[in-house]
Structure formats: C-alpha cells, structure tokens
Amino acid sequence: MAVVNFKNINKLAIPAIFAGIAEPLISLTDIAIIGNVEQDPVEALAAAGIVGSFLSAIIWIVAQTKTAISALVSQHLGANRIHAVKTLVPQAIFFNFLLSLVIYAITAYFASAIFSAYNAEGKVLSYAANYYQIRAIGYPLTLVTFALFGVFRGLQNTLWAMKCSLTGAFLNVGLDFLLVYGIEGWIPAMHLEGAAWASVIAQTVMLIMALYFFFKKTPFHLGLSRRINPQMRYLLLMSGNLFVRTAALNFAIYLANAYATDYGKNYIAAQSILMNIWLFFSFFIDGYANAGNAMGGRLLGAKDYKGLWLLSKKISKYSVMIAIILIGLCSLFYNEIGMIFSKEAPVLLLFSSVFWMVLFMQPVNAIAFMFDGIFKGLGEAKFLRNVLLAATFLGFTPVLLIGDYLGWDLYAIWIAFFVWMLIRSSALVIKFRRKYLHREA
C-alpha cells in the first residue's frame, strides 16, 4: 500500500514539475529570442505565438494516450497485475506513432489555411506557415516520447522524464541562440526557421533518451503482439474522452488567440506572451497533478480510499503554495518580465495592463489542475470531458463574446479564462467530495 506523505508526493511531483515545464520553456525561449530579432520582431513574435498555441493544442489532444497509459499502468501496479498490460504498452506507443504521422501530413499541407483561421495575414501568416511546417516534423518524436513518459509515470517514476525533458530544454535554448542569430562566418542567421529546427533537434534527443530508460529500466518492450490486449479498448475509450475534453480546452485557447489577432498585431503579440506564461505556470503547477495522477491510480488499484482522500488534501495544499510563490515572484518583477520577450512599447503596455489577471487566477488554476490529475489517474475521463465542455461552451465562450461586444479586448479574454477555471475547479471538487468523502472513513 502506498504511503501518502510529503516525501513520497514530492518524489513524484518535483521531477514532474521540471519535466512539465520543459515544453513551455522551449516555447518561451522561442518567443523571448524571436521577439528581440531585428527583422520584423512584432510579426515574428505574433507568428511564433500563434503556432505555439496551435502546436500545444494538437499535442495536448493527441497526447492524452499518455495519461490513459499512466492510469492503466498505475492501477495494475497497485493491484499487483503489471503483467496484464505488457502487450498493451507497445500497442499504445505504435498507435501514437501512426496517429502523429497522419496529423503531420494533414496539418503541414494545410498550414496556411489553418493560420488564416486565426485571422493571421501578410507577414504574420507567411512566418507562421513556414515556422509550423518545420516544427510539425517533431510530432512523431514528441508523441512517442510522451507515451513513454506515461509508462514511466504509471510505474511511479517521474525522474526519467525529468532528465529527458531538461536535457531537451537546455539544448533547445543553446540551439535557439545559434540558429536564430547565427555566428558570422560559421552559421547563417535563420530567423524564425532557426527556432523551429532547434526544437526538432531537441525533441529528437529527448526521444533517444526516453527509449534508453524504457529499455533499460522498465519491464516492457516494443515488440507488437498479434493479439490486441483486452485493455486496448478501454485505453482508446478513455483517450477518446480525453481527446474531446482537450479539444474543448484548446477551442477556448484558439478563440482567445483569434480574437486577439483580430484586435491587431500588438494585441496578439501581447496575448502570445501572456498565454505562454500562463501555460508555463500551468505546467509548473501540473507537477503535483502528475503526482496525483500516478499515486491516485495506484491507490484506486489497491482500493485505499483513505489514502486517496489524504492525497487530495495534501496535493491541494502544496499546489496552492506553489501558485502563491509564483504570484509573489512575478509581482516583484512585474514590469521586467514583459521586457524579456519584447522591447516594443505598445506590446509592453498591453502586457502589463493585463498580466495581473493571469497572476490573480493562479490559486484557482492550482486546484483545477490538481484534481484534473487525480481524476485522470482514477480513469474518470468521461466526467472530465463533460466538465470541460460545460466550462468552455457555457462559461468561457459567452463571457468572451459579451466582453468583446463591450469593447474590453484583452480583458474580455482573461475574464473569460477566469470564469472557465472557476467552473472547472468547483465541479471537480464537488464531484470528488461526493464520491470519496464517505469512503475514507
């Protein structure tokens, strides 16, 4: 039976935090470097922000098999039946690989049409399409890597994913400087395309490292069995519900970026910075959600409901503490943070006028993300799907439309996000209390 204490939670959560922030750190690095180039800095920043949001949307949607794999592996680990999913793991990884190839082929071909739907035009559209067509090469690399990370998390180990992710993040930072700005006489300056190639190279290294840990440290293999594992149907059903959930989540992000782009290039540049900082915070706090995902599945498999209830209380406390620390640090350097990403006065003015709203909602985000993680570990994909659909179409969308009608611009977007997070967090807390409070006694 798993012991729920500070040491065991943080043994999973702290490596998961570092692993989780690597992906948004790559996007933030791209934006910080691109936003300071001499040639078309606002247009390049806007393009990188739009593409970053779309990439995150696609990866979040299709990488939900990672969460499903983690939930099944952790539940079978808790029930001492890990042998029952040995053929499932390679089948799930192969499914991710095939899916990523299909997505790459379709989206790379229609890149210009996709970013036109974000209201991008002119140089912003041209930059976005070219940048995306290179970054999209990384889909197969990323989705296979994420599937392997799901296996690691299910085995109650987030350290291996952390090592892979941090190596990729640091490599990406160095390559960004080399390829975007170049070295005179040695490496030509590649502008936005350089940032895209830096990401692809970093993703390749992460996959190689993840495969090493998979073969050396886990009881699994990549040999495909002719017989479909009985759990494959449940994994696909759970993944399907999480696909729909994440599609609704990313519809909200798409709508926010589409409206910001329509307001003008300075607005979408400021929104790109705000959105990527929000995503960075989300992944940071998500470390405890990942711990909840791994431990929650194992506790459910062992039918340890008292431990499950204790887990929810402890992780809630730690997540909110992390959110408060992030708020404090950003408040100290409120104006300086925006200047890391852009030197354009109109962009910085818009950023600083709205950034406080991103900070204000962080404790609410922490509760939502933490219970998201636990519910994923419990296999409650259908409920998570319904909550996101309600929050997006009954909360976020009408609030954004009303705010836009009233001329609130970026304020409308972030008020809508706050309402969105309030609905998500409150629904999850109420459901968890109703289902597990009486069982913990």
Backbone torsions as a table, in degrees:
resi	resn	phi	psi	omega
1	MET	NA	132.3	-177.6
2	ALA	-71.6	138.8	177.4
3	VAL	-91.8	127.1	-178.9
4	VAL	-97.1	97.7	177.1
5	ASN	-144.1	175.5	-175.7
6	PHE	-57.2	-43.3	-176.8
7	LYS	-63.7	-48.3	-177.0
8	ASN	-69.4	-37.6	177.4
9	ILE	-63.9	-47.5	-176.8
10	ASN	-73.4	-22.9	174.2
11	LYS	-60.8	-32.3	175.9
12	LEU	-91.6	-40.9	-170.9
13	ALA	-70.8	-44.0	-174.4
14	ILE	-65.4	-49.2	173.9
15	PRO	-60.2	-35.4	179.9
16	ALA	-65.6	-34.2	176.9
17	ILE	-61.6	-49.4	-178.8
18	PHE	-66.1	-37.5	176.8
19	ALA	-66.5	-40.6	-176.6
20	GLY	-69.0	-36.5	-176.0
21	ILE	-80.0	-9.2	-178.3
22	ALA	-62.4	-45.2	-177.9
23	GLU	-64.6	-50.7	176.1
24	PRO	-66.2	-26.7	177.0
25	LEU	-64.5	-36.8	176.3
26	ILE	-61.8	-45.3	-180.0
27	SER	-67.1	-40.0	178.8
28	LEU	-64.4	-39.3	178.1
29	THR	-62.9	-45.8	177.6
30	ASP	-55.3	-46.9	-176.4
31	ILE	-66.9	-42.2	-179.3
32	ALA	-62.7	-42.6	-178.6
33	ILE	-74.8	-44.3	-178.9
34	ILE	-65.8	-37.0	-179.1
35	GLY	-66.9	-10.5	-178.7
36	ASN	-115.2	13.1	175.7
37	VAL	-72.9	159.3	-178.7
38	GLU	-79.1	-33.1	-176.0
39	GLN	-90.3	115.1	175.8
40	ASP	49.1	56.8	-175.4
41	PRO	-63.8	-37.6	-178.9
42	VAL	-69.9	-44.4	180.0
43	GLU	-65.1	-41.2	179.3
44	ALA	-65.5	-41.0	178.5
45	LEU	-64.5	-43.3	178.5
46	ALA	-61.1	-43.8	-179.8
47	ALA	-63.4	-44.5	179.8
48	ALA	-63.5	-37.8	179.5
49	GLY	-66.7	-43.1	179.0
50	ILE	-63.8	-47.3	-179.6
51	VAL	-64.7	-41.3	178.6
52	GLY	-58.9	-41.5	178.3
53	SER	-65.9	-42.3	179.8
54	PHE	-67.1	-42.3	177.4
55	LEU	-59.6	-45.4	178.6
56	SER	-60.6	-40.8	-179.7
57	ALA	-59.8	-50.1	-178.5
58	ILE	-64.2	-47.8	-177.1
59	ILE	-63.6	-42.6	178.6
60	TRP	-60.6	-40.1	-177.1
61	ILE	-66.9	-54.2	-172.8
62	VAL	-80.7	-17.8	179.3
63	ALA	-83.5	6.7	179.3
64	GLN	-66.9	-16.4	173.2
65	THR	-62.6	-27.3	175.9
66	LYS	-58.9	-46.4	180.0
67	THR	-65.9	-40.8	179.8
68	ALA	-64.9	-42.4	177.7
69	ILE	-61.7	-46.1	179.8
70	SER	-58.5	-44.2	-179.0
71	ALA	-62.8	-45.5	-178.2
72	LEU	-68.2	-43.0	179.5
73	VAL	-64.1	-44.4	-178.4
74	SER	-66.6	-39.3	178.5
75	GLN	-65.2	-41.1	178.1
76	HIS	-71.3	-31.1	174.5
77	LEU	-64.6	-44.4	179.2
78	GLY	-64.1	-31.7	-179.8
79	ALA	-91.2	6.2	-178.4
80	ASN	57.2	41.2	-179.9
81	ARG	-130.7	40.1	-175.9
82	ILE	-62.2	-25.7	179.9
83	HIS	-62.0	-24.6	-175.5
84	ALA	-72.3	-14.8	-178.7
85	VAL	-114.6	13.9	-177.7
86	LYS	-65.5	-35.5	177.4
87	THR	-85.4	-18.7	179.8
88	LEU	-68.6	-41.3	-174.0
89	VAL	-58.3	-53.1	178.4
90	PRO	-63.0	-33.5	177.9
91	GLN	-65.1	-40.6	179.4
92	ALA	-67.8	-39.9	178.6
93	ILE	-64.9	-42.6	179.0
94	PHE	-64.8	-38.3	176.6
95	PHE	-60.3	-44.3	178.2
96	ASN	-59.9	-41.9	-178.4
97	PHE	-63.6	-48.0	179.8
98	LEU	-62.6	-42.4	179.6
99	LEU	-61.3	-41.0	-178.8
100	SER	-65.1	-35.7	178.7
101	LEU	-65.9	-40.7	178.5
102	VAL	-63.8	-45.1	-178.8
103	ILE	-64.1	-42.5	179.0
104	TYR	-60.0	-48.9	-176.3
105	ALA	-59.6	-43.3	-176.6
106	ILE	-72.7	-49.9	-172.8
107	THR	-72.5	-35.9	179.1
108	ALA	-64.7	-38.2	-179.3
109	TYR	-68.1	-38.5	-176.1
110	PHE	-102.1	26.2	-174.1
111	ALA	-56.4	-47.3	-178.0
112	SER	-62.7	-41.5	179.4
113	ALA	-65.6	-38.7	-179.5
114	ILE	-62.3	-47.1	-175.5
115	PHE	-81.0	-17.2	168.9
116	SER	-64.9	-32.2	178.8
117	ALA	-68.4	-17.5	174.7
118	TYR	-87.8	8.6	-177.6
119	ASN	71.6	16.3	175.8
120	ALA	-76.0	143.5	178.8
121	GLU	-152.7	166.7	177.8
122	GLY	61.6	-135.5	-178.1
123	LYS	-63.9	-36.8	-180.0
124	VAL	-60.5	-44.3	179.8
125	LEU	-66.0	-43.8	-179.4
126	SER	-62.7	-46.6	178.6
127	TYR	-62.6	-43.3	-177.2
128	ALA	-62.4	-45.6	-178.4
129	ALA	-63.4	-45.5	-179.4
130	ASN	-65.7	-43.4	179.6
131	TYR	-62.0	-44.3	-177.2
132	TYR	-65.9	-42.2	-175.6
133	GLN	-61.4	-26.4	174.6
134	ILE	-83.9	-48.7	-178.7
135	ARG	-58.0	-33.4	-176.4
136	ALA	-66.8	-19.0	175.5
137	ILE	-58.5	-25.9	-178.4
138	GLY	-78.1	-4.7	-179.7
139	TYR	-55.2	-54.7	-179.6
140	PRO	-59.5	-37.7	179.9
141	LEU	-63.5	-47.2	-176.5
142	THR	-69.6	-43.4	-174.6
143	LEU	-70.9	-35.2	174.4
144	VAL	-68.8	-41.7	177.7
145	THR	-59.5	-45.0	-179.7
146	PHE	-63.7	-37.1	177.2
147	ALA	-62.4	-41.0	177.1
148	LEU	-64.9	-39.2	176.8
149	PHE	-61.6	-35.9	177.8
150	GLY	-62.9	-39.8	176.0
151	VAL	-61.8	-47.0	-179.1
152	PHE	-59.2	-45.7	-178.6
153	ARG	-64.5	-39.7	177.9
154	GLY	-61.6	-30.9	176.6
155	LEU	-83.3	9.5	177.6
156	GLN	68.7	34.9	178.6
157	ASN	-133.1	114.6	176.0
158	THR	-108.8	-1.8	-178.1
159	LEU	-68.0	-40.5	-178.7
160	TRP	-63.9	-42.9	178.0
161	ALA	-63.3	-37.8	179.1
162	MET	-61.3	-45.7	-178.8
163	LYS	-61.2	-42.9	178.6
164	CYS	-64.3	-46.5	-174.2
165	SER	-68.2	-43.2	-179.3
166	LEU	-67.3	-38.2	176.2
167	THR	-59.9	-45.5	178.4
168	GLY	-62.5	-40.7	-178.2
169	ALA	-66.3	-46.8	-179.5
170	PHE	-66.4	-38.2	177.0
171	LEU	-63.1	-40.6	-179.8
172	ASN	-63.4	-40.2	179.6
173	VAL	-60.5	-48.7	-179.7
174	GLY	-62.9	-43.3	-179.8
175	LEU	-67.6	-33.4	176.5
176	ASP	-55.9	-50.6	-179.4
177	PHE	-61.6	-42.5	-177.5
178	LEU	-66.9	-44.8	-171.6
179	LEU	-88.5	-32.4	179.2
180	VAL	-73.2	-50.8	-177.1
181	TYR	-89.5	-27.2	-178.7
182	GLY	74.1	173.6	174.3
183	ILE	-127.2	117.9	-173.1
184	GLU	-55.0	126.2	179.6
185	GLY	86.1	-9.1	-177.4
186	TRP	-123.1	-57.7	-176.3
187	ILE	-126.6	122.4	179.6
188	PRO	-68.3	146.0	175.8
189	ALA	-70.1	124.3	-174.3
190	MET	-106.1	1.2	177.5
191	HIS	56.9	-133.9	-175.5
192	LEU	-64.7	-35.0	-179.6
193	GLU	-64.9	-31.0	177.3
194	GLY	-62.5	-40.3	177.9
195	ALA	-64.6	-36.9	179.3
196	ALA	-65.0	-45.6	179.6
197	TRP	-66.9	-33.9	176.6
198	ALA	-59.7	-42.3	179.6
199	SER	-65.4	-42.7	-179.2
200	VAL	-63.3	-42.8	179.5
201	ILE	-64.2	-43.9	179.2
202	ALA	-61.9	-40.6	179.2
203	GLN	-65.0	-35.0	177.8
204	THR	-63.6	-44.9	179.1
205	VAL	-63.3	-41.1	178.7
206	MET	-60.7	-41.3	179.6
207	LEU	-65.1	-43.0	179.8
208	ILE	-60.3	-43.2	178.9
209	MET	-65.6	-41.9	-179.5
210	ALA	-63.2	-39.5	177.9
211	LEU	-64.5	-37.1	177.1
212	TYR	-59.4	-50.0	-180.0
213	PHE	-64.6	-37.4	-179.4
214	PHE	-60.8	-48.3	-177.4
215	PHE	-74.5	-34.7	-174.0
216	LYS	-87.7	-28.6	-168.0
217	LYS	-116.0	-13.6	-175.7
218	THR	-112.2	162.2	178.7
219	PRO	-83.3	7.2	-174.2
220	PHE	-99.0	173.0	179.1
221	HIS	-143.7	179.6	179.2
222	LEU	-112.1	9.8	177.4
223	GLY	-71.7	127.2	-177.4
224	LEU	-84.9	131.2	176.4
225	SER	-88.1	146.0	178.2
226	ARG	-68.3	-28.0	179.8
227	ARG	-90.1	129.3	177.4
228	ILE	-69.9	128.9	179.0
229	ASN	-60.3	137.4	-179.2
230	PRO	-57.2	-26.0	-178.9
231	GLN	-80.9	-7.4	-177.3
232	MET	-62.9	-38.3	179.6
233	ARG	-62.3	-44.2	179.2
234	TYR	-65.7	-39.8	179.5
235	LEU	-62.6	-43.3	179.9
236	LEU	-68.3	-36.9	177.7
237	LEU	-65.6	-45.4	178.0
238	MET	-63.7	-43.9	178.1
239	SER	-62.0	-40.0	179.2
240	GLY	-60.8	-44.6	176.6
241	ASN	-62.8	-39.6	178.5
242	LEU	-71.9	-30.4	173.4
243	PHE	-58.8	-50.2	-178.4
244	VAL	-62.1	-43.5	178.9
245	ARG	-57.8	-49.0	-176.5
246	THR	-72.0	-29.9	174.8
247	ALA	-63.0	-40.6	177.3
248	ALA	-65.1	-41.0	178.1
249	LEU	-59.2	-46.0	-177.0
250	ASN	-77.4	-19.3	171.8
251	PHE	-63.3	-39.4	177.9
252	ALA	-63.2	-43.0	179.4
253	ILE	-67.1	-40.3	177.0
254	TYR	-60.4	-47.2	-177.7
255	LEU	-60.7	-41.5	178.3
256	ALA	-60.8	-45.7	-178.7
257	ASN	-70.3	-35.8	178.8
258	ALA	-64.1	-43.8	178.7
259	TYR	-66.3	-42.1	-179.8
260	ALA	-63.6	-39.9	178.1
261	THR	-63.2	-38.7	-179.9
262	ASP	-66.8	-26.3	178.9
263	TYR	-73.5	-22.2	179.0
264	GLY	136.7	164.0	-173.6
265	LYS	-65.2	-32.2	177.9
266	ASN	-68.8	-34.3	179.2
267	TYR	-67.9	-44.9	-178.9
268	ILE	-71.8	-30.1	175.1
269	ALA	-64.6	-45.6	177.9
270	ALA	-65.1	-41.8	178.8
271	GLN	-63.0	-36.2	178.4
272	SER	-61.4	-42.6	178.2
273	ILE	-66.1	-49.4	-179.4
274	LEU	-58.7	-44.2	-176.9
275	MET	-66.7	-40.9	-178.3
276	ASN	-72.2	-32.8	172.9
277	ILE	-66.6	-42.3	177.7
278	TRP	-60.0	-42.4	178.5
279	LEU	-66.7	-38.4	177.4
280	PHE	-60.5	-47.2	176.9
281	PHE	-59.6	-41.8	-178.0
282	SER	-60.6	-47.0	179.6
283	PHE	-67.6	-33.2	178.3
284	PHE	-63.5	-53.0	179.5
285	ILE	-65.6	-28.3	-176.3
286	ASP	-64.4	-13.2	176.7
287	GLY	-57.8	-41.8	178.0
288	TYR	-72.8	-30.6	175.0
289	ALA	-64.8	-38.3	177.9
290	ASN	-66.2	-37.4	175.0
291	ALA	-63.4	-41.8	177.5
292	GLY	-63.9	-37.2	177.9
293	ASN	-61.9	-50.0	-177.3
294	ALA	-68.4	-48.6	-176.4
295	MET	-73.0	-35.6	-179.7
296	GLY	-62.3	-43.9	177.9
297	GLY	-62.4	-42.1	-179.3
298	ARG	-66.7	-41.7	179.0
299	LEU	-64.6	-38.9	177.5
300	LEU	-65.3	-42.2	178.1
301	GLY	-60.0	-34.7	179.2
302	ALA	-87.5	-0.3	-177.7
303	LYS	57.4	36.2	179.0
304	ASP	-96.0	81.2	-175.3
305	TYR	-73.0	-30.9	176.5
306	LYS	-63.9	-44.1	177.2
307	GLY	-64.0	-35.5	179.6
308	LEU	-64.7	-43.7	178.9
309	TRP	-65.2	-42.6	178.5
310	LEU	-63.2	-39.0	177.9
311	LEU	-58.9	-44.8	-178.2
312	SER	-62.5	-40.1	-179.0
313	LYS	-68.9	-44.4	-176.7
314	LYS	-68.8	-43.8	-178.3
315	ILE	-69.2	-33.1	175.1
316	SER	-59.1	-46.5	-178.9
317	LYS	-62.5	-46.6	-177.7
318	TYR	-66.1	-38.9	-178.7
319	SER	-64.9	-43.6	179.4
320	VAL	-66.0	-37.7	177.5
321	MET	-61.8	-42.6	177.6
322	ILE	-61.8	-42.6	179.8
323	ALA	-61.1	-42.2	-179.4
324	ILE	-66.3	-39.7	177.6
325	ILE	-62.1	-43.6	178.7
326	LEU	-61.7	-41.2	178.1
327	ILE	-61.4	-45.2	-178.5
328	GLY	-61.9	-45.8	-179.1
329	LEU	-63.7	-43.1	-179.0
330	CYS	-70.5	-30.6	177.3
331	SER	-66.9	-35.7	179.6
332	LEU	-66.5	-33.9	-176.6
333	PHE	-118.7	39.4	-171.2
334	TYR	-54.1	-53.6	-175.9
335	ASN	-77.5	-32.8	-177.5
336	GLU	-67.1	-30.9	-177.2
337	ILE	-60.4	-46.1	-179.7
338	GLY	-61.3	-35.3	-177.0
339	MET	-70.6	-16.5	174.7
340	ILE	-64.8	-33.7	-171.7
341	PHE	-99.5	-21.7	-178.3
342	SER	-158.7	148.6	175.3
343	LYS	-109.8	3.9	-178.1
344	GLU	-79.3	120.0	-174.7
345	ALA	-57.2	-45.0	180.0
346	PRO	-62.2	-37.0	179.0
347	VAL	-67.1	-44.8	-178.6
348	LEU	-65.5	-36.1	178.7
349	LEU	-63.6	-44.9	178.0
350	LEU	-64.9	-42.7	179.8
351	PHE	-59.5	-51.9	-175.1
352	SER	-67.2	-25.6	-179.5
353	SER	-74.3	-17.5	-174.5
354	VAL	-118.2	-19.5	-172.6
355	PHE	-56.2	-33.7	-179.3
356	TRP	-60.2	-29.3	179.3
357	MET	-69.4	-37.8	176.8
358	VAL	-61.7	-41.0	-179.8
359	LEU	-69.4	-41.6	-174.7
360	PHE	-59.3	-34.3	-174.5
361	MET	-86.8	-1.0	-173.1
362	GLN	-60.8	-41.2	177.3
363	PRO	-61.8	-37.6	176.9
364	VAL	-65.7	-43.1	176.5
365	ASN	-57.1	-41.8	-176.4
366	ALA	-59.1	-44.7	179.8
367	ILE	-65.8	-42.6	-179.3
368	ALA	-63.0	-47.2	-177.6
369	PHE	-66.0	-38.9	-177.7
370	MET	-63.9	-47.6	179.4
371	PHE	-70.9	-30.3	171.1
372	ASP	-53.1	-49.6	-178.0
373	GLY	-61.4	-45.4	-179.7
374	ILE	-63.9	-45.8	-179.1
375	PHE	-63.5	-34.0	175.7
376	LYS	-64.8	-42.5	177.9
377	GLY	-63.5	-29.8	179.3
378	LEU	-82.3	-7.2	179.9
379	GLY	80.4	18.9	-176.7
380	GLU	-85.9	52.1	-174.6
381	ALA	-66.6	-37.4	-177.8
382	LYS	-63.5	-43.2	179.3
383	PHE	-65.8	-42.9	177.7
384	LEU	-60.1	-38.2	177.0
385	ARG	-60.5	-49.0	-176.9
386	ASN	-64.5	-37.9	178.9
387	VAL	-63.3	-45.3	-179.4
388	LEU	-66.0	-39.5	178.2
389	LEU	-61.7	-44.4	179.3
390	ALA	-64.8	-45.7	-177.9
391	ALA	-63.2	-37.3	-176.7
392	THR	-76.5	-46.9	-172.0
393	PHE	-95.4	-17.6	176.3
394	LEU	-106.8	-12.8	-179.6
395	GLY	-117.1	-72.2	-173.2
396	PHE	-58.3	-53.9	-172.6
397	THR	-61.7	-51.1	179.8
398	PRO	-64.0	-35.9	178.8
399	VAL	-65.0	-41.3	178.4
400	LEU	-64.3	-43.3	-179.1
401	LEU	-64.1	-41.7	178.2
402	ILE	-65.2	-45.8	-180.0
403	GLY	-62.5	-39.2	177.7
404	ASP	-65.2	-41.5	178.8
405	TYR	-61.0	-35.7	-179.4
406	LEU	-82.6	-2.2	176.9
407	GLY	79.5	28.1	-177.6
408	TRP	-83.9	-11.6	176.4
409	ASP	52.8	-123.2	-176.5
410	LEU	-62.1	-29.6	176.8
411	TYR	-61.9	-39.0	178.8
412	ALA	-60.4	-41.8	-179.0
413	ILE	-61.8	-45.8	-173.5
414	TRP	-83.0	-23.9	169.4
415	ILE	-66.4	-39.9	178.1
416	ALA	-62.8	-41.3	177.6
417	PHE	-63.3	-37.9	-179.8
418	PHE	-65.4	-44.6	177.1
419	VAL	-61.3	-41.7	178.4
420	TRP	-55.6	-48.0	-178.6
421	MET	-70.7	-33.7	177.3
422	LEU	-62.6	-43.7	179.3
423	ILE	-63.8	-44.9	-178.7
424	ARG	-62.1	-49.8	-175.8
425	SER	-66.0	-44.6	-177.4
426	SER	-66.0	-40.6	180.0
427	ALA	-63.4	-41.1	-178.7
428	LEU	-69.1	-41.9	179.5
429	VAL	-63.4	-45.3	-179.4
430	ILE	-62.0	-44.7	-179.6
431	LYS	-63.1	-44.7	-178.1
432	PHE	-64.0	-43.6	179.5
433	ARG	-62.5	-42.8	-178.3
434	ARG	-65.7	-35.0	-173.5
435	LYS	-87.6	-33.4	-170.3
436	TYR	-120.0	-11.1	-178.6
437	LEU	-61.5	-43.4	-177.1
438	HIS	-75.6	-15.7	-178.5
439	ARG	-87.3	-17.7	-171.6
440	GLU	-78.8	-13.1	-178.3
441	ALA	-69.8	NA	NA
